[in-house]
Amino acid sequence: MFANFLSSSSNALEHIQKNASDVSQKNIEQLKDFALAKINDDRKKFGLAPVFQSNNTAAQVQANELLRTQFISHLTVDGLKPYMLYSLYNGTGYVQQNLGQISYIDSKNLTNQNNKHNAKNNLTSSEFCTIAKKFYCAPIDPYKAIENLEYLMIYDDKKCCKDGHRNNTLNKFHTHVSIGIAFNKYYFAMVQNFENRYLESDYQIQKDDDNIKLEAKIMEQNKINFQINHVSFFLDDHPTKIVYEKNKNKTNYELGDLKLIVSKPLPSYVKYLQQDEGSYEIIEAKKWDLDNNNIDLEIKIPDSLNVKDKVLTMVVYAKKADNKGDDNENNDEAALPIPLTSHTFFNY
């Protein structure tokens, strides 16, 4: 049996919204509660605040698809990255994903070896256990599967994934996690979408041609004094099945190519310095109004940014205005920008 894991239009998604397992929704919710408890047990051991369970359904949608394909990948078969799927399902925070599976077939390793002509290697874990009569496959206990995957992600993650799962689970800025679980007798998949959720849920993003407006409010009950620092825009290829086939074996994922950084307007005699000239552009916002945790931004996307056949993702970054409530943080950590929200524009 193998344990594998990977770190960090509605019609097109209909086929992955159905859970192919016979497990009741009540049992799935109980398993999610168990998985959340394991996550928070580990966070507590490292002195971190617990995360709350998010009601965003993107993680469950992806888990259902993993059960159908029985091939672990951060991308959906339609080529959507986690933050794209999160946006499609009305996510309001910033998401970072962990994936894990329990399988009797190491499908990713077999694919890497290009053994496509071996019929056995084309079997899913479920098919292998039901067709190959000479092998006995013990039915998977979902609770033990959750325990095993959580342990591996925290305590045995360096060799596989350079501690990507561990660092994600133990990120002190995460506030929520949406969990997706799907399984049958011989295959188990779990998706953990960790979220930074610091904005009120009624925030608004409006797009009119090349003008983008963001109106939001930072939650007053959070213990961190955030100050909006900049907004970045990333470009990805338009998600397709070809994109999935090309990238499905990758053990991690990243935002697309950084193309634009938007910052607050400066006095006329001051200009922003650009370190990597040519790879991205720095511009000033048309409107940059920050008052008492209220955010009111307006951005004009320049004509020089070619978005044809691309997907545009906006990420809003903040910095801590002080070190309130975090005596152990060093100056380098305090200086790093923290992503508060992302939004993907599909029909730009």
Protein Blocks (a to p, Z undefined) as FASTA:
>chain_A
ZZddddddfklmmmmmpcfbfbdfklmmmmmmmmmmmmmmmmmmnopacddddfbfklmm
mmmmmmmnopacfbdfkopafklmmmmnopabdcddddddddfbdfklmmmnopakbmkl
mpcfklmmmmmmmbccddddfklmmmmmmmmmmmmmmmmnoommmmmmmpmkbcbdcddd
dddfkbccddddddddfbdfkbccddehjaccddddddfkbcbdcddfbdcddddddddf
klmmmmmmpcbdcddddfbdcdddddfkbccddfbghjaccdddfbdcdeehiacddddd
dfklccehiacddddddddfbfehiakbcfklmmpccdfbdcddfbZZ
